[in-house]
């Protein structure tokens, strides 16, 4: 049976992904919170299908590259100067 995604669950994965949690950690959290098992691949697939902003390590990706990716995906970028 497919996992029942709803707005609340999608918001949970987006928030936890941006906080730096792995897909496995997010899947485990969703299982504990909602009682429905799902795989890390399900989480990754949903992140990809909902155009979640990719996480980038600040020492690997330049701020310019992060902004370019964010704009392409329609996300707003808040820099350190913006607070």
C-alpha atoms as a printed R data frame, in Angstrom:
   type eleno elety resid chain resno      x      y       z
1  ATOM     1    CA   UNK     A     1  0.000  0.000   0.000
2  ATOM     2    CA   UNK     A     2  1.430  3.424  -0.914
3  ATOM     3    CA   UNK     A     3  2.344  5.839   1.828
4  ATOM     4    CA   UNK     A     4 -0.385  8.417   2.489
5  ATOM     5    CA   UNK     A     5  1.329 11.758   1.916
6  ATOM     6    CA   UNK     A     6 -0.502 14.882   3.054
7  ATOM     7    CA   UNK     A     7  0.494 18.519   3.521
8  ATOM     8    CA   UNK     A     8  1.527 18.000   7.151
9  ATOM     9    CA   UNK     A     9  3.860 15.116   6.323
10 ATOM    10    CA   UNK     A    10  5.395 16.948   3.374
11 ATOM    11    CA   UNK     A    11  6.039 19.953   5.609
12 ATOM    12    CA   UNK     A    12  7.719 17.676   8.171
13 ATOM    13    CA   UNK     A    13 10.138 16.276   5.598
14 ATOM    14    CA   UNK     A    14 10.972 19.718   4.207
15 ATOM    15    CA   UNK     A    15 11.663 21.208   7.638
16 ATOM    16    CA   UNK     A    16 13.726 18.251   8.835
17 ATOM    17    CA   UNK     A    17 15.657 18.092   5.530
18 ATOM    18    CA   UNK     A    18 16.594 21.764   5.788
19 ATOM    19    CA   UNK     A    19 17.714 21.180   9.392
20 ATOM    20    CA   UNK     A    20 20.186 18.622   8.047
21 ATOM    21    CA   UNK     A    21 18.556 15.311   8.914
22 ATOM    22    CA   UNK     A    22 19.152 12.351   6.627
23 ATOM    23    CA   UNK     A    23 16.349 10.719   4.670
24 ATOM    24    CA   UNK     A    24 16.637  7.673   6.962
25 ATOM    25    CA   UNK     A    25 16.231  9.829  10.067
26 ATOM    26    CA   UNK     A    26 13.202 11.552   8.557
27 ATOM    27    CA   UNK     A    27 11.612  8.221   7.601
28 ATOM    28    CA   UNK     A    28 12.164  6.926  11.141
29 ATOM    29    CA   UNK     A    29 10.620 10.098  12.612
30 ATOM    30    CA   UNK     A    30  7.552  9.819  10.362
31 ATOM    31    CA   UNK     A    31  7.108  6.186  11.389
32 ATOM    32    CA   UNK     A    32  7.308  7.142  15.072
33 ATOM    33    CA   UNK     A    33  4.931 10.089  14.624
34 ATOM    34    CA   UNK     A    34  2.328  8.568  12.287
35 ATOM    35    CA   UNK     A    35  2.813  4.812  12.670
36 ATOM    36    CA   UNK     A    36  3.162  4.085   8.958
37 ATOM    37    CA   UNK     A    37  6.467  2.584   7.800
38 ATOM    38    CA   UNK     A    38  8.220  4.061   4.789
39 ATOM    39    CA   UNK     A    39 11.661  3.873   3.262
40 ATOM    40    CA   UNK     A    40 14.351  6.492   2.973
41 ATOM    41    CA   UNK     A    41 13.826  6.258  -0.791
42 ATOM    42    CA   UNK     A    42 10.212  7.346  -0.300
43 ATOM    43    CA   UNK     A    43 11.428 10.431   1.523
44 ATOM    44    CA   UNK     A    44 14.030 11.172  -1.161
45 ATOM    45    CA   UNK     A    45 11.442 10.702  -3.910
46 ATOM    46    CA   UNK     A    46  9.001 13.081  -2.249
47 ATOM    47    CA   UNK     A    47 11.737 15.677  -1.747
48 ATOM    48    CA   UNK     A    48 12.600 15.451  -5.443
49 ATOM    49    CA   UNK     A    49  8.977 15.570  -6.623
50 ATOM    50    CA   UNK     A    50  8.198 18.609  -4.469
51 ATOM    51    CA   UNK     A    51 11.308 20.496  -5.635
52 ATOM    52    CA   UNK     A    52 12.804 20.694  -2.166
53 ATOM    53    CA   UNK     A    53 15.812 22.970  -2.167
54 ATOM    54    CA   UNK     A    54 18.995 20.934  -2.241
55 ATOM    55    CA   UNK     A    55 21.198 21.110   0.815
56 ATOM    56    CA   UNK     A    56 24.665 22.421   0.198
57 ATOM    57    CA   UNK     A    57 27.657 22.474   2.457
58 ATOM    58    CA   UNK     A    58 28.772 26.102   2.787
59 ATOM    59    CA   UNK     A    59 32.411 25.168   2.309
60 ATOM    60    CA   UNK     A    60 31.639 23.297  -0.934
61 ATOM    61    CA   UNK     A    61 29.098 25.526  -2.668
62 ATOM    62    CA   UNK     A    62 29.539 29.234  -3.121
63 ATOM    63    CA   UNK     A    63 26.766 31.573  -2.101
64 ATOM    64    CA   UNK     A    64 26.378 32.506  -5.765
65 ATOM    65    CA   UNK     A    65 25.781 28.863  -6.737
66 ATOM    66    CA   UNK     A    66 23.282 28.376  -3.909
67 ATOM    67    CA   UNK     A    67 21.357 31.474  -5.018
68 ATOM    68    CA   UNK     A    68 21.319 30.282  -8.635
69 ATOM    69    CA   UNK     A    69 19.931 26.866  -7.646
70 ATOM    70    CA   UNK     A    70 17.380 28.388  -5.277
71 ATOM    71    CA   UNK     A    71 16.119 30.832  -7.903
72 ATOM    72    CA   UNK     A    72 15.814 28.028 -10.435
73 ATOM    73    CA   UNK     A    73 13.632 26.106  -7.977
74 ATOM    74    CA   UNK     A    74 11.635 29.193  -7.006
75 ATOM    75    CA   UNK     A    75 12.976 29.459  -3.443
76 ATOM    76    CA   UNK     A    76 13.994 32.586  -1.589
77 ATOM    77    CA   UNK     A    77 17.543 32.717  -0.252
78 ATOM    78    CA   UNK     A    78 18.256 34.399   3.067
79 ATOM    79    CA   UNK     A    79 21.896 35.253   3.480
80 ATOM    80    CA   UNK     A    80 23.824 35.956   6.672
81 ATOM    81    CA   UNK     A    81 23.583 39.677   5.928
82 ATOM    82    CA   UNK     A    82 19.770 39.409   5.763
83 ATOM    83    CA   UNK     A    83 19.648 37.981   9.276
